Amino acid sequence: MDSMSSYSDAVAESIIVDKEIREFINNHDRDFRICTTCRGPVLVPIDTIPSKPDDIKIRIGDNILFMSLFQAEYTRRIHKSLLTEYTDYNAVCGIETG
């Protein structure tokens, strides 16, 4: 394992993911990415906004939550408030969330 992979894994393991986010991802049974918008971070399916090769990968059941390495360095917790942002952002953009 190279040092970048070890660092990425350590960062991923240090991030707390709220139970509501874990349940949401597991219930939708798909991979998501946390993206930066002008309104702040938003949760988006990766078929809408693909992950990037250097993203941090946080395992959520059988799925993965991706986050940019830069964003992950400043994140300690992925809060359930992202679910409200998810609904609002996707509705504005016309993205199907079902």
Buried (B, 14 or more C-beta within 10 A) or exposed (E): EEEEEEEBEEBBEEBEBBEBBBBBBEEEEEBBBBBEEEEEBBBBBBEBBEBEEEBBBBEBEEBBBBBBBEBBEEBEEBBBEBBEBBEEBBEEEEBEEE
